Amino acid sequence: MAHDFLAEIKRLVADPTAGPTLNDLLNAEAGRFIEALAGGEFDPGAAASSEAIISRLDRYATLIADLAGAMALGARWSGDGVRPIWPSLIDRVVAATDRAIGQTIWADLSLYPGTLLMYASGVGALAGGRYDNLRAVLLQPRLRYHNEWLSAVEVLTPIGILDPRQAARVEGLPQTFAPISDRLAADVRPMVDKPHHR
């Protein structure tokens, strides 16, 4: 599905009249991701363990990969007409999880899909020299975090996802000074390094 989906995104991004269709297609993919969040594998009250943390990170990355790849492609090649789509998708995905319930670790970890979207679209925007799109994905999403409204770049950080001291104790994360950052880089790389992005 990823190949056909990204090919369609690429076709739509190149068409200045296709904004509404592009918006519908991307929001349908975001909807599929959000629907998957209702599954038991994302139970906010589940016991936390290294295995459970890695499993949840893996599942988030798998489920959001097509949307993140599409956003990287779109942020690289799109212009003014569709720019509002990119921050709105980040908003929607981050807002889909109720962080007021369950364990704090799962509430924080649930920011990971939004972080993947922000980083993938940011890399795409940089690759295309689209600093207008980069600014939009970093600063336009207004996300509610600990009872404050903040920009995406203030909320969707590796430290916000998992405290570095805690991350250092999670078996399965890179044993480095910045385990979540390194995990994030490894997850984003295949999302942005696809033939359709060139």
Residue pairs with C-beta under 8 A, 6 or more apart in sequence:
1 66
2 65
2 66
2 69
3 196
5 25
5 29
5 66
5 70
6 66
6 69
6 70
6 73
6 194
6 196
7 196
8 25
9 22
9 25
9 26
9 70
9 73
9 74
9 196
10 73
10 77
10 196
11 18
12 18
12 21
12 22
12 25
13 22
13 73
13 74
13 77
13 78
13 82
14 77
16 79
16 81
19 81
19 82
19 85
22 74
22 82
22 85
23 82
23 85
26 67
26 70
26 71
26 74
26 85
26 89
27 89
27 92
29 66
29 67
29 70
30 67
30 89
30 92
30 93
33 63
33 64
33 67
33 93
33 96
33 113
34 92
34 93
34 96
36 63
37 96
37 97
41 55
41 56
41 59
42 56
42 59
42 106
42 110
43 102
43 106
44 98
44 101
44 102
44 103
44 106
44 107
44 110
45 101
45 102
45 103
46 52
46 102
46 103
46 106
48 103
48 105
48 106
50 169
50 170
50 171
50 172
51 171
51 172
53 105
53 109
53 162
53 170
53 172
53 173
54 170
54 171
54 172
54 173
56 106
56 109
57 109
57 112
57 183
57 187
60 109
60 112
60 113
60 116
61 112
61 116
61 187
63 113
64 93
64 113
64 116
64 117
65 190
65 191
67 89
67 93
67 117
68 116
68 117
68 120
68 121
68 188
68 191
68 192
69 120
69 191
69 192
69 194
69 196
69 197
71 86
71 89
71 117
71 120
71 121
71 124
71 137
72 120
72 121
72 123
72 124
72 127
72 191
72 192
72 197
73 124
73 194
73 196
73 197
74 82
74 85
74 86
74 121
74 124
75 86
75 121
75 122
75 124
75 125
75 128
75 130
75 133
75 134
75 137
76 124
76 125
76 127
76 128
76 130
76 133
76 197
77 128
77 130
78 85
78 86
78 130
78 133
80 132
83 132
83 133
83 136
84 136
84 140
86 121
86 133
86 136
86 137
87 136
87 137
87 140
87 141
87 152
88 141
89 117
90 114
90 117
90 118
90 121
90 137
90 141
90 143
90 152
90 156
91 141
91 142
91 143
93 113
93 114
93 117
94 111
94 113
94 114
94 141
94 143
94 152
94 155
94 156
95 143
95 144
97 107
97 110
99 107
99 108
99 110
100 107
101 107
105 162
105 166
108 160
108 161
108 162
109 161
109 162
111 155
111 156
111 160
111 161
112 161
112 184
114 143
114 152
114 155
114 156
115 156
115 157
115 158
115 161
115 184
116 184
116 187
116 188
116 191
117 137
118 137
118 138
118 141
118 152
118 153
118 156
119 156
119 184
119 188
120 188
120 191
120 192
121 133
121 137
122 134
122 137
122 138
123 188
123 192
124 130
124 133
124 192
124 197
125 131
125 133
125 134
125 137
126 134
127 192
127 197
137 152
138 151
138 152
138 153
139 151
139 152
139 153
140 151
140 152
141 151
141 152
142 149
142 150
142 151
143 149
143 150
143 151
143 152
143 155
143 156
145 154
145 155
145 160
158 164
158 178
158 180
158 181
158 184
159 180
161 180
162 170
162 179
162 180
164 177
164 178
164 179
164 180
167 173
167 179
167 180
168 175
168 179
170 179
173 179
173 180
173 182
173 183
174 182
174 183
174 186
176 182
